[in-house]
């Protein structure tokens, strides 16, 4: 029976992404950043996990690169973020920005 479940399942693995939302300092755009918890993080000597992403807006007029650093604890249950060149915003801010960009 388990064989048939695997055979006819959608085959899509569960999303292991951590989604963060970044607004570059000199831009109006809000960028959604996906960090794959299985592949994007490196194990550090102190047992914590670390990832660094350089984020750019899609708008060609925004020539701003944001550096995002995320550190998980050793159990990957909580994380801290550091951001240079922008601010971390909420998913609601991203949704509002996306809705306003669709109108124009």
C-alpha positions in Angstrom: 0.0 0.0 0.0 2.9 2.4 0.8 4.3 1.7 -2.6 1.1 3.1 -4.3 1.1 6.2 -2.1 4.6 7.0 -3.2 3.8 6.2 -6.8 0.7 8.4 -7.0 1.7 11.2 -4.7 2.4 14.6 -6.1 6.1 14.1 -5.7 6.6 17.6 -4.4 8.9 17.7 -1.3 7.9 19.9 1.6 9.3 23.4 1.3 12.3 23.8 3.6 12.6 27.5 2.8 12.9 30.3 5.3 11.4 33.4 3.7 12.7 36.9 4.7 11.7 40.2 3.2 14.2 42.9 2.6 13.8 46.6 1.6 17.0 48.1 0.2 17.8 51.5 1.7 17.4 53.7 -1.4 14.6 51.7 -3.1 10.9 51.3 -3.0 10.9 47.6 -3.8 10.6 44.9 -1.2 12.5 41.7 -2.1 11.5 38.2 -1.0 14.5 36.1 -0.1 14.4 32.3 0.2 17.0 30.5 2.3 16.9 26.7 2.0 17.5 25.3 5.4 18.9 22.1 4.0 21.4 23.6 1.5 22.1 27.3 2.1 23.4 27.1 5.6 27.0 26.1 6.6 28.0 24.6 10.0 30.3 26.9 11.9 32.9 25.8 14.5 30.7 26.8 17.4 27.9 24.4 16.3 25.7 27.1 14.8 24.5 27.4 11.2 25.2 30.4 9.1 24.1 31.8 5.7 25.0 35.0 3.8 23.0 36.4 0.9 23.6 39.4 -1.3 20.2 40.8 -2.3 19.4 43.2 -5.1 16.1 44.6 -6.2 14.7 43.7 -9.6 14.2 47.4 -10.5 17.1 48.5 -12.7 17.0 52.0 -11.2 17.8 50.6 -7.8 21.6 50.1 -7.7 21.6 48.9 -4.1 23.1 45.6 -2.8 21.9 44.5 0.6 24.0 42.0 2.7 21.9 39.6 4.7 23.4 37.3 7.3 21.3 34.7 9.1 22.6 32.6 12.0 20.7 29.6 13.4 21.3 28.0 16.8 22.7 24.5 16.9 19.1 23.0 16.8 18.0 25.2 13.9 15.0 26.3 16.0 15.7 30.1 16.3 17.8 32.5 14.3 19.2 36.0 14.3 19.6 38.3 11.4 22.0 41.1 10.5 21.4 43.3 7.5 23.6 46.0 5.9 22.2 48.4 3.3 18.5 47.9 4.0 15.9 46.8 6.5 14.1 43.6 7.3 10.3 44.0 6.8 7.3 41.8 7.3 5.5 39.5 4.8 2.6 42.0 5.0 4.8 44.8 3.8 5.9 42.6 0.9 2.3 41.8 0.0 1.3 45.5 0.2 4.2 46.5 -2.0 3.4 43.7 -4.5 -0.3 44.8 -4.7 0.7 48.4 -5.2 3.1 47.5 -8.0 0.4 45.5 -9.8 -1.9 48.5 -9.8 0.6 50.8 -11.6 
